[in-house]
Amino acid sequence: MQERYRLYCRSNGIYYLEDGITGKQESTHTKALGIAKQVAAARNQAAYQPALNLLMAKTYLQGKSPEFLTRTWDDVLKDIEQTYHGNTKDRWQRFAKSRPLELIRAIPLAYTEASHLLAVLRHPKAGTSTNVWLRRLHNYAMNLGWLLAPVLSPKAWPPIRYKTCFAVTAEEHQQIIAAEHNPERRSYYQMLWETGGAQSDIALLTHEHVDREQGIICFQRHKLAGRGFDPVQLRMGERILALLAQLPGTGLLFPKISAEQAKHRASEFKRRCTILGIKDRTLHSYRYAWAERACQAGMPEREAMAHLGHKSPAVHRAYARKAKVITMPLEHYERQKAKVLEYRSGLFEQKVA
């Protein structure tokens, strides 16, 4: 290998180094030939050692795993797709076909640099979902051992900025119901308002999920199917019972809506909101609305979490963060406590007697 730095001496007796690539000259600050040669040897070794190390590493890795140097990001995309199901798999496939990802699809993992991933994140068509899914893709390759080190450190990733989610207000809900002339879809929106259920969970409800004797609706979350989570059990009130009386007596509660894809139900709701001039609302906004209403009404957080199927208090509080809570006067709680103490005292006297 040809040495990059050449040593020469000027008329003042000081030795200099000249870069064979850039032509830049640099003083060694010494007149001793032996020391100058050591400086030149160190600079030359520093110049070609990283390239030599990389070449040796690739040779060893290829001997251990021949496909290590040829595995591309497209291989990771195909492998991780097998781990997703349902709507999550559909969203992943849309990400895999997006334009920003075309920039790295054919690049081998072993040759990937930070600039490659940053180019994807800075693509004009890239958004928040690109940031989220690309992180998953990168971490999945790391967990499989297909990447020896992170391409981007956690601090180097651009921050994820989610859109603010807004709850449907009571006034907006009444406008939507009044403008909807399809009886089934109108009942569907009313059921979302009363239960706070996810759009797919409510759309797929059947009479098998309704237990009239115990007065509950019991169903497994659609997105959590097969994960071993307990089903959601909702206590039916008078409004839900009155709503059920308007729906089919057997089978699916919303037969036509259940046959639609989630994106089609969302598009229809967005079209209705656009006509009414209601902005930044989705079908998921009904869950935020229910969480805020429950918080304002003073429902215990544990009960509200069980109702919505939330396992994390932090997630539930994010849903109800915009609720305007008006506290009751202290005398209200004092009267409640006095009633409890009186009741307990009566029970104790009965036991003694």
Phi, psi and omega in degrees: 000129181290136181288139184280323185256132180251137182261135175211162183244135178270176184295337180278359177090356180270136181274143182233157175248137177241126179285120182290345180265309184266342182080003181289138179251142185216136182281145174269350178062033178210151176256356180276122183296322182297315180293320180298320178295322178296320178297316181296318180296321180294319180293321179293321179293320178296332182284317185259350182295316178301318178295321178293319179298317179297318180296318180293319180298317180294325179294316179295316182294324179292328177291325179282316181221099185303330183274002184298319184278346183254350182290126183253175178292336176294326176294322178293320179301315182291325182287317182288335180299330181290345181271352182254156181219158173061222183297327179296322178293323177297317179295322179295319180296324176295320177296318182296334181264002185288157182295317181304325184287344178297339182291335183237358187306317185264001182280129175296144182299323184293340182252008182285134176243166181301326182297332179293313180291323179294328177295324177294315182291335182262005179296144181303331181270358181279142179221202181297319181296325177298318178298315183294310184289325179293324175299316179297319179298314180297313182292327178295317177296323177295316183294330178279351182082014179279342171245130181283334180209156179300136176287320174236129176290159182306324181284342182276344179288138175298144180297145178276125182242100180281151174289146178288129179265136182244146178276151173285126179279165180299321180294317179295320179298318179295324176296317181295316181295319182292328183273346182273117182264351177277115185301320182293316181291325177296317178294326178297314178295323178294321179294322176298320180294319184282329185256334185071017182286159175291152188300320181287323180298315181287322181297330184262009179295141175234173179291344175291337179276349184259118177252097184288332181294315179269349178073038181227157170248121184239125179207158177268132178305133182298319183285344182253011182299133178082006181256002176082015179278150178291147178291158177274134178238119182250127175284129182274131174261186182296322182292321178291320178298319178294326179290320179296329180294339180269353185261166180307146184281343180221161176070214182291140177287328180230076188300317182285319181293325180295335180280347180278152173283156183302321181292330179287321176297319180294320180294320179295319178294319179296321178297318179296317180294322179297318179298322182275355181078022179266123185251156173058039177235138176230175176298331179290342178297338178292329177290320175297320180297317181295318180298318179293318179297320179295320180293317180293328180280352179086018178295134177304141184301321181298320179292319180295322177296316179296324181295316182274352181079023179275136176259343183249125175300326181295319179295316182295320180293330175294325178292323187257016188293337183263008180292138177263102184268126176249115185283151177280157178294156183300325182297334177297314181288329177295319177295320178297317180294320179297320178295320179295315179296320178296320179295316179295322179296319178296320179295320180295319179295324178295320180294320180294319180294000000 
